Amino acid sequence: MISKTDLKTLYEWAKHKDFPIKKTSVYPQSIYKKSSSGYYKKSYGTDKIHSYSNKEIYSFPLKFGRKKPIIRESLIPSKIIDILKNEEILYTVISVFQSETFLKPHRDPHIYQFPYKRIQIPLQIPEKKKCYMEWTDTKGSVINWEEGVPQVCDVMNYTHQAYNKTDKEMVIMMIDVKMDTVVEI
């Protein structure tokens, strides 16, 4: 179980913290190379632009690893480590979406040994109505992100897309948990 208190503690800790973010690797570097435009193109000469997002997405994993999870304990206080040690939490990352980012329609891949769902905790949302996630399987279903208000999303089974239509960065903590995990919102 992930309690409402756990989610609030994670938000309160992360909302003002600076993280050493790096470009998110979506495709293996051996297949895709960065072009002069900043997009990724297949290295064998096609002009197919990186198909995941129109801009780079930056991230910093807090808990990662598929078989034996690793927690970045040197950068995290003990109360946060205690939450992340929960075996129902498979992965935790801070993601930064640049201004005017569009994450194209997709379903997240089945990469763990368990089916999963995602908890999203918005840390920095420049404008509520311009930062949102849209479910393309169910027309009109939209989540407008609001700072500190967690959402639980079935990103593995439903097609979705995301937007930051502002001129500022948007920051979200994403926590992948086992599908049957109870999450108090």
N, C-alpha and C positions, 0 to 999 in steps of 0.2 A: 504494500500500500504506500502511496505517496500522499502525505497529508497536506491540508491547506497551509498548515504552519511551515512545513518543509518548503513549499512553493514560495511563501512570503519571505522566508529566510533567504532563499536563493536570490530572489529579486532584490531584497534590501542590500545584500552583499554585493551583487554584481552591477547594480544600476549606476554607480559612480566610479567603478573600477576601470582602470586602463588595462587592456589586455594586449600582449604582444602578438597581434594578428598577422597572418600570412595569407597569401592567395590560396583559395580552396582548390585542391586538385580534383577535377571531375573526371578527366580522362587520363590515361597513362601518358607521360611526357614523351615516350618513344613513338606514340602514334600522332599526337597533336603537338604542334609548335606554335609559339606566339608570333603573330604577324605584326607588322609595323602599325596596324590600326588598333592593336591591343586585344584583338579577338584571337581565338585559337583556330588554326586551320590544319587539316590533315597534312602530314609531312610529305605524302607522296604526290603532292601537286594539285589536288582538287581545290576548288575555291569555296567549298562548303564551310561556312562559318560555324564556329562552336555552337552547338545546338541547345545548350542548357540555359543560357542567360545572355542578354545583350551586353552585359558588363561583368567585370570580374567581381566575384564575391569573396570577401575575406573572412577568415575564421580563426578561432583558437579553441582546440579541443581541451576540455577539462577532464573528461573520462573517455577513453577510447581503447580499441583493441577488441577483436572478435572472440578469441578463445580465452585469453587471460587479460581481463580489463586492467588498464593502467590509469591511475589517478595522478594528476600533477600536484602531488602533495606539497612540494616546496613553494608553490605559488598560492596555496589555498589554506584558509584557516581551518582549524580542527572541526568546528561545527559544520562547515560545508563538506569536509571530507567524510564526516559521519553520515551525512545525507547521501552522498555519492557512492558510499560503500554498499548501499542497498542493492542486492543482487537483481532486483527487478529493473533497475536502471542499467540499460545496455550501453548508452553513449550520451555524452553531454557536450555541447559545443556553443560557443558564442559566435554568431554570424553577423557580419556587417555588410549591408547592402548599400552601395553607393547611391547618390542621387540619380533619379530617372532609371532605376533598374527594373527590368521585366524578367521574371523567372518564367520561362515558357511552360506550357502545359506538359505535365509529366506525372508519373506515379513513382514513388521512391522504390528502389529495388529491394528484394528480399536478401539482405546481406548478413543477417544474424542467424543463429541456429533456431531462433524463435520468431514467430510473427510478431510485429511490433506496431505501436502507435506512437504519436509524437505529441509531447507537451511543448507548447510554445509560450515563452514568457517574454513579452515585449519589454525591452529595457529602455529604448530611446525611439520614440515615434514622433517625428516632426509635425505631422498633421494627420489626425485620425482618418479622415475621409479619403486621404490620398495614399495611405499605407494599408494594404489589405491583401487577403488571400481569397481566391475565387475558385469554387468547385465547378469544373466544367461538365461533370457527369450529371449534376443537378442544376439546371439553369437557374440563375438568380440567387444561388446560395453563396453568400459572401461573409467573410469574417473581417470586420474592421478592427485592426489591432489597436489596442489601447495600453499605454504603459502600465505595467504591473498587473494586468488582467490576463491570467493564463487561459489557454484554450487547449483542448485535447482533440487531435485530428488523426483520422485514419488515412495517413499519407501513402500507405502501401497499397490500398485497395481502391482508392478513388483518385481520379485525375484532377489535378489542381494547378493553379498558376498563382504567382505572387507579384505584387507591385510596390515600388516606392516611387510615387509620382511627385516627389518633392525635390527641392534643390539642396537637401541636407541628407546626411547618412541616417540610416535606420539600423538599429541594433536589436537582435533577438537572441535569447537563450533557447536552444532546442534540446529537448531531453527525450531520447528514444527509450521507451519502456515496453516490457512484454505486453502483448495484446490483452491478456486477462488481468493486468494490474489495475487495482482500484485506485482512482485518482480523485481526491477531494478538491473540487473547484470552489 
